[in-house]
């Protein structure tokens, strides 16, 4: 069986990556085990619930990591940092 090596810098980042992998695995499982005619509904329900929660938690963790980093070194962020805007 193939393996995947992922590099991370914090335990929080590792947990986020593990959750994302688990999400993809569960979506695949649902796609192969849902009853005939219910695959789209089962996967969509999963994506709207668990997927939304995963994205929300990832966003919160990203914002918190940024706040923690700035708390350690006030004004330490790059000037004019507007990535993603």
N, CA, C and O atoms as a GROMACS GRO file, in nm:
protein
  340
    1UNK      N    1   0.085  -0.118   0.000
    1UNK     CA    2   0.000   0.000   0.000
    1UNK      C    3   0.090   0.124   0.000
    1UNK      O    4   0.184   0.132   0.078
    2UNK      N    5   0.062   0.221  -0.086
    2UNK     CA    6   0.141   0.344  -0.088
    2UNK      C    7   0.125   0.422   0.043
    2UNK      O    8   0.025   0.409   0.113
    3UNK      N    9   0.224   0.500   0.074
    3UNK     CA   10   0.219   0.583   0.194
    3UNK      C   11   0.237   0.729   0.155
    3UNK      O   12   0.280   0.761   0.044
    4UNK      N   13   0.204   0.816   0.247
    4UNK     CA   14   0.213   0.959   0.225
    4UNK      C   15   0.294   1.018   0.340
    4UNK      O   16   0.268   0.988   0.456
    5UNK      N   17   0.392   1.099   0.308
    5UNK     CA   18   0.469   1.169   0.409
    5UNK      C   19   0.431   1.316   0.402
    5UNK      O   20   0.434   1.377   0.296
    6UNK      N   21   0.396   1.371   0.518
    6UNK     CA   22   0.353   1.511   0.526
    6UNK      C   23   0.440   1.580   0.630
    6UNK      O   24   0.461   1.527   0.739
    7UNK      N   25   0.490   1.696   0.595
    7UNK     CA   26   0.567   1.775   0.691
    7UNK      C   27   0.479   1.880   0.754
    7UNK      O   28   0.398   1.944   0.686
    8UNK      N   29   0.494   1.900   0.883
    8UNK     CA   30   0.418   2.001   0.955
    8UNK      C   31   0.509   2.064   1.059
    8UNK      O   32   0.613   2.008   1.095
    9UNK      N   33   0.469   2.180   1.108
    9UNK     CA   34   0.554   2.251   1.202
    9UNK      C   35   0.500   2.252   1.345
    9UNK      O   36   0.576   2.273   1.439
   10UNK      N   37   0.370   2.230   1.362
   10UNK     CA   38   0.310   2.229   1.496
   10UNK      C   39   0.212   2.112   1.507
   10UNK      O   40   0.167   2.057   1.407
   11UNK      N   41   0.181   2.076   1.630
   11UNK     CA   42   0.081   1.972   1.650
   11UNK      C   43  -0.055   2.014   1.598
   11UNK      O   44  -0.130   1.932   1.545
   12UNK      N   45  -0.087   2.142   1.612
   12UNK     CA   46  -0.215   2.192   1.561
   12UNK      C   47  -0.222   2.173   1.409
   12UNK      O   48  -0.326   2.133   1.356
   13UNK      N   49  -0.114   2.200   1.341
   13UNK     CA   50  -0.111   2.182   1.195
   13UNK      C   51  -0.124   2.034   1.160
   13UNK      O   52  -0.193   1.999   1.065
   14UNK      N   53  -0.058   1.948   1.236
   14UNK     CA   54  -0.067   1.804   1.212
   14UNK      C   55  -0.212   1.757   1.226
   14UNK      O   56  -0.262   1.680   1.144
   15UNK      N   57  -0.279   1.804   1.330
   15UNK     CA   58  -0.418   1.765   1.352
   15UNK      C   59  -0.507   1.812   1.237
   15UNK      O   60  -0.594   1.738   1.191
   16UNK      N   61  -0.485   1.934   1.189
   16UNK     CA   62  -0.563   1.984   1.075
   16UNK      C   63  -0.543   1.896   0.952
   16UNK      O   64  -0.639   1.863   0.882
   17UNK      N   65  -0.420   1.859   0.926
   17UNK     CA   66  -0.390   1.774   0.811
   17UNK      C   67  -0.452   1.636   0.826
   17UNK      O   68  -0.506   1.581   0.730
   18UNK      N   69  -0.445   1.580   0.946
   18UNK     CA   70  -0.506   1.450   0.970
   18UNK      C   71  -0.658   1.456   0.950
   18UNK      O   72  -0.717   1.363   0.895
   19UNK      N   73  -0.720   1.565   0.994
   19UNK     CA   74  -0.864   1.580   0.976
   19UNK      C   75  -0.900   1.591   0.828
   19UNK      O   76  -1.001   1.535   0.784
   20UNK      N   77  -0.818   1.662   0.751
   20UNK     CA   78  -0.844   1.675   0.608
   20UNK      C   79  -0.833   1.539   0.538
   20UNK      O   80  -0.914   1.506   0.452
   21UNK      N   81  -0.734   1.462   0.576
   21UNK     CA   82  -0.717   1.328   0.518
   21UNK      C   83  -0.835   1.240   0.556
   21UNK      O   84  -0.888   1.168   0.472
   22UNK      N   85  -0.878   1.246   0.682
   22UNK     CA   86  -0.992   1.166   0.727
   22UNK      C   87  -1.119   1.207   0.652
   22UNK      O   88  -1.202   1.122   0.620
   23UNK      N   89  -1.133   1.336   0.624
   23UNK     CA   90  -1.249   1.386   0.550
   23UNK      C   91  -1.254   1.323   0.411
   23UNK      O   92  -1.358   1.273   0.368
   24UNK      N   93  -1.143   1.325   0.341
   24UNK     CA   94  -1.137   1.268   0.206
   24UNK      C   95  -1.164   1.118   0.212
   24UNK      O   96  -1.236   1.064   0.128
   25UNK      N   97  -1.106   1.049   0.310
   25UNK     CA   98  -1.129   0.905   0.322
   25UNK      C   99  -1.276   0.874   0.347
   25UNK      O  100  -1.331   0.780   0.289
   26UNK      N  101  -1.341   0.952   0.433
   26UNK     CA  102  -1.482   0.928   0.463
   26UNK      C  103  -1.570   0.959   0.342
   26UNK      O  104  -1.667   0.888   0.316
   27UNK      N  105  -1.536   1.064   0.268
   27UNK     CA  106  -1.613   1.095   0.148
   27UNK      C  107  -1.604   0.980   0.048
   27UNK      O  108  -1.704   0.941  -0.012
   28UNK      N  109  -1.484   0.925   0.032
   28UNK     CA  110  -1.466   0.810  -0.059
   28UNK      C  111  -1.546   0.690  -0.011
   28UNK      O  112  -1.609   0.620  -0.090
   29UNK      N  113  -1.543   0.667   0.122
   29UNK     CA  114  -1.617   0.554   0.178
   29UNK      C  115  -1.767   0.570   0.152
   29UNK      O  116  -1.835   0.476   0.112
   30UNK      N  117  -1.817   0.690   0.176
   30UNK     CA  118  -1.959   0.717   0.150
   30UNK      C  119  -1.993   0.693   0.004
   30UNK      O  120  -2.097   0.635  -0.028
   31UNK      N  121  -1.907   0.738  -0.084
   31UNK     CA  122  -1.931   0.723  -0.226
   31UNK      C  123  -1.938   0.579  -0.272
   31UNK      O  124  -2.006   0.546  -0.369
   32UNK      N  125  -1.867   0.492  -0.201
   32UNK     CA  126  -1.868   0.351  -0.241
   32UNK      C  127  -1.969   0.267  -0.166
   32UNK      O  128  -2.002   0.157  -0.210
   33UNK      N  129  -2.019   0.316  -0.052
   33UNK     CA  130  -2.110   0.233   0.028
   33UNK      C  131  -2.253   0.283   0.030
   33UNK      O  132  -2.342   0.209   0.072
   34UNK      N  133  -2.280   0.403  -0.014
   34UNK     CA  134  -2.417   0.453  -0.013
   34UNK      C  135  -2.503   0.369  -0.109
   34UNK      O  136  -2.456   0.321  -0.212
   35UNK      N  137  -2.628   0.354  -0.072
   35UNK     CA  138  -2.720   0.276  -0.154
   35UNK      C  139  -2.735   0.340  -0.292
   35UNK      O  140  -2.721   0.461  -0.308
   36UNK      N  141  -2.764   0.256  -0.389
   36UNK     CA  142  -2.785   0.302  -0.525
   36UNK      C  143  -2.888   0.414  -0.527
   36UNK      O  144  -2.995   0.402  -0.467
   37UNK      N  145  -2.855   0.522  -0.594
   37UNK     CA  146  -2.946   0.635  -0.604
   37UNK      C  147  -2.935   0.735  -0.490
   37UNK      O  148  -3.004   0.837  -0.490
   38UNK      N  149  -2.848   0.708  -0.393
   38UNK     CA  150  -2.835   0.799  -0.278
   38UNK      C  151  -2.694   0.855  -0.263
   38UNK      O  152  -2.667   0.929  -0.168
   39UNK      N  153  -2.605   0.821  -0.355
   39UNK     CA  154  -2.464   0.861  -0.341
   39UNK      C  155  -2.449   1.013  -0.336
   39UNK      O  156  -2.384   1.066  -0.246
   40UNK      N  157  -2.509   1.082  -0.430
   40UNK     CA  158  -2.496   1.228  -0.434
   40UNK      C  159  -2.550   1.291  -0.306
   40UNK      O  160  -2.487   1.378  -0.247
   41UNK      N  161  -2.668   1.247  -0.263
   41UNK     CA  162  -2.727   1.303  -0.142
   41UNK      C  163  -2.641   1.275  -0.019
   41UNK      O  164  -2.620   1.364   0.064
   42UNK      N  165  -2.591   1.153  -0.006
   42UNK     CA  166  -2.507   1.117   0.109
   42UNK      C  167  -2.378   1.199   0.112
   42UNK      O  168  -2.340   1.252   0.216
   43UNK      N  169  -2.313   1.211  -0.004
   43UNK     CA  170  -2.187   1.285  -0.010
   43UNK      C  171  -2.209   1.435   0.009
   43UNK      O  172  -2.129   1.503   0.073
   44UNK      N  173  -2.319   1.485  -0.048
   44UNK     CA  174  -2.349   1.627  -0.033
   44UNK      C  175  -2.382   1.661   0.112
   44UNK      O  176  -2.338   1.764   0.162
   45UNK      N  177  -2.458   1.578   0.178
   45UNK     CA  178  -2.491   1.600   0.319
   45UNK      C  179  -2.364   1.600   0.403
   45UNK      O  180  -2.346   1.686   0.490
   46UNK      N  181  -2.275   1.506   0.377
   46UNK     CA  182  -2.147   1.499   0.448
   46UNK      C  183  -2.065   1.625   0.422
   46UNK      O  184  -2.009   1.684   0.515
   47UNK      N  185  -2.057   1.667   0.296
   47UNK     CA  186  -1.978   1.785   0.261
   47UNK      C  187  -2.033   1.911   0.326
   47UNK      O  188  -1.957   1.995   0.375
   48UNK      N  189  -2.166   1.924   0.327
   48UNK     CA  190  -2.226   2.045   0.384
   48UNK      C  191  -2.212   2.050   0.536
   48UNK      O  192  -2.201   2.159   0.592
   49UNK      N  193  -2.213   1.938   0.600
   49UNK     CA  194  -2.199   1.935   0.746
   49UNK      C  195  -2.054   1.928   0.789
   49UNK      O  196  -1.999   2.025   0.842
   50UNK      N  197  -1.994   1.814   0.766
   50UNK     CA  198  -1.856   1.792   0.809
   50UNK      C  199  -1.759   1.880   0.733
   50UNK      O  200  -1.663   1.931   0.792
   51UNK      N  201  -1.780   1.899   0.605
   51UNK     CA  202  -1.692   1.983   0.524
   51UNK      C  203  -1.693   2.128   0.571
   51UNK      O  204  -1.588   2.191   0.581
   52UNK      N  205  -1.810   2.178   0.598
   52UNK     CA  206  -1.823   2.316   0.648
   52UNK      C  207  -1.753   2.330   0.782
   52UNK      O  208  -1.683   2.429   0.806
   53UNK      N  209  -1.771   2.232   0.870
   53UNK     CA  210  -1.706   2.234   1.002
   53UNK      C  211  -1.555   2.229   0.987
   53UNK      O  212  -1.483   2.301   1.057
   54UNK      N  213  -1.506   2.145   0.896
   54UNK     CA  214  -1.362   2.134   0.871
   54UNK      C  215  -1.306   2.268   0.823
   54UNK      O  216  -1.203   2.312   0.872
   55UNK      N  217  -1.372   2.331   0.728
   55UNK     CA  218  -1.326   2.460   0.678
   55UNK      C  219  -1.331   2.569   0.784
   55UNK      O  220  -1.238   2.649   0.797
   56UNK      N  221  -1.439   2.571   0.861
   56UNK     CA  222  -1.453   2.671   0.968
   56UNK      C  223  -1.342   2.654   1.073
   56UNK      O  224  -1.281   2.752   1.117
   57UNK      N  225  -1.316   2.529   1.112
   57UNK     CA  226  -1.212   2.503   1.211
   57UNK      C  227  -1.074   2.536   1.157
   57UNK      O  228  -0.989   2.587   1.230
   58UNK      N  229  -1.051   2.508   1.028
   58UNK     CA  230  -0.923   2.542   0.966
   58UNK      C  231  -0.903   2.692   0.961
   58UNK      O  232  -0.793   2.742   0.989
   59UNK      N  233  -1.007   2.765   0.926
   59UNK     CA  234  -0.999   2.911   0.924
   59UNK      C  235  -0.969   2.965   1.064
   59UNK      O  236  -0.882   3.051   1.080
   60UNK      N  237  -1.039   2.914   1.164
   60UNK     CA  238  -1.018   2.960   1.302
   60UNK      C  239  -0.875   2.930   1.347
   60UNK      O  240  -0.812   3.013   1.412
   61UNK      N  241  -0.824   2.812   1.314
   61UNK     CA  242  -0.688   2.775   1.353
   61UNK      C  243  -0.585   2.863   1.283
   61UNK      O  244  -0.484   2.900   1.343
   62UNK      N  245  -0.610   2.896   1.158
   62UNK     CA  246  -0.519   2.981   1.083
   62UNK      C  247  -0.514   3.122   1.142
   62UNK      O  248  -0.406   3.180   1.158
   63UNK      N  249  -0.630   3.176   1.174
   63UNK     CA  250  -0.637   3.310   1.233
   63UNK      C  251  -0.571   3.308   1.372
   63UNK      O  252  -0.500   3.402   1.407
   64UNK      N  253  -0.595   3.203   1.450
   64UNK     CA  254  -0.536   3.193   1.583
   64UNK      C  255  -0.385   3.182   1.574
   64UNK      O  256  -0.314   3.244   1.653
   65UNK      N  257  -0.334   3.104   1.480
   65UNK     CA  258  -0.189   3.090   1.464
   65UNK      C  259  -0.127   3.225   1.429
   65UNK      O  260  -0.019   3.258   1.478
   66UNK      N  261  -0.194   3.300   1.345
   66UNK     CA  262  -0.146   3.433   1.308
   66UNK      C  263  -0.145   3.525   1.430
   66UNK      O  264  -0.048   3.597   1.453
   67UNK      N  265  -0.252   3.523   1.508
   67UNK     CA  266  -0.260   3.607   1.628
   67UNK      C  267  -0.152   3.567   1.728
   67UNK      O  268  -0.088   3.653   1.789
   68UNK      N  269  -0.131   3.437   1.744
   68UNK     CA  270  -0.026   3.390   1.837
   68UNK      C  271   0.112   3.435   1.791
   68UNK      O  272   0.194   3.477   1.872
   69UNK      N  273   0.137   3.426   1.661
   69UNK     CA  274   0.267   3.467   1.608
   69UNK      C  275   0.289   3.617   1.628
   69UNK      O  276   0.399   3.659   1.664
   70UNK      N  277   0.187   3.696   1.605
   70UNK     CA  278   0.199   3.840   1.622
   70UNK      C  279   0.212   3.879   1.770
   70UNK      O  280   0.276   3.979   1.804
   71UNK      N  281   0.151   3.800   1.857
   71UNK     CA  282   0.161   3.825   2.000
   71UNK      C  283   0.305   3.805   2.048
   71UNK      O  284   0.353   3.876   2.136
   72UNK      N  285   0.373   3.705   1.989
   72UNK     CA  286   0.512   3.676   2.026
   72UNK      C  287   0.607   3.785   1.980
   72UNK      O  288   0.704   3.816   2.049
   73UNK      N  289   0.580   3.843   1.863
   73UNK     CA  290   0.666   3.949   1.813
   73UNK      C  291   0.578   4.060   1.754
   73UNK      O  292   0.551   4.061   1.634
   74UNK      N  293   0.534   4.152   1.840
   74UNK     CA  294   0.446   4.260   1.792
   74UNK      C  295   0.508   4.332   1.672
   74UNK      O  296   0.625   4.368   1.671
   75UNK      N  297   0.424   4.353   1.572
   75UNK     CA  298   0.471   4.421   1.452
   75UNK      C  299   0.562   4.334   1.368
   75UNK      O  300   0.629   4.382   1.277
   76UNK      N  301   0.565   4.203   1.401
   76UNK     CA  302   0.656   4.113   1.332
   76UNK      C  303   0.610   4.067   1.195
   76UNK      O  304   0.688   4.011   1.118
   77UNK      N  305   0.483   4.090   1.164
   77UNK     CA  306   0.432   4.050   1.033
   77UNK      C  307   0.486   4.139   0.924
   77UNK      O  308   0.521   4.254   0.951
   78UNK      N  309   0.492   4.090   0.802
   78UNK     CA  310   0.542   4.172   0.692
   78UNK      C  311   0.451   4.292   0.669
   78UNK      O  312   0.329   4.281   0.678
   79UNK      N  313   0.511   4.405   0.639
   79UNK     CA  314   0.434   4.526   0.610
   79UNK      C  315   0.354   4.505   0.481
   79UNK      O  316   0.403   4.446   0.385
   80UNK      N  317   0.231   4.555   0.482
   80UNK     CA  318   0.149   4.545   0.362
   80UNK      C  319   0.104   4.403   0.333
   80UNK      O  320   0.074   4.371   0.218
   81UNK      N  321   0.098   4.318   0.434
   81UNK     CA  322   0.058   4.181   0.415
   81UNK      C  323  -0.091   4.175   0.384
   81UNK      O  324  -0.174   4.183   0.474
   82UNK      N  325  -0.124   4.162   0.256
   82UNK     CA  326  -0.264   4.158   0.213
   82UNK      C  327  -0.290   4.034   0.129
   82UNK      O  328  -0.379   4.034   0.045
   83UNK      N  329  -0.212   3.929   0.150
   83UNK     CA  330  -0.230   3.806   0.071
   83UNK      C  331  -0.372   3.757   0.083
   83UNK      O  332  -0.429   3.754   0.192
   84UNK      N  333  -0.427   3.718  -0.028
   84UNK     CA  334  -0.562   3.662  -0.031
   84UNK      C  335  -0.672   3.766  -0.033
   84UNK      O  336  -0.789   3.730  -0.023
   85UNK      N  337  -0.640   3.891  -0.045
   85UNK     CA  338  -0.745   3.995  -0.051
   85UNK      C  339  -0.767   4.037  -0.193
   85UNK      O  340  -0.852   4.123  -0.219
   0.00000   0.00000   0.00000
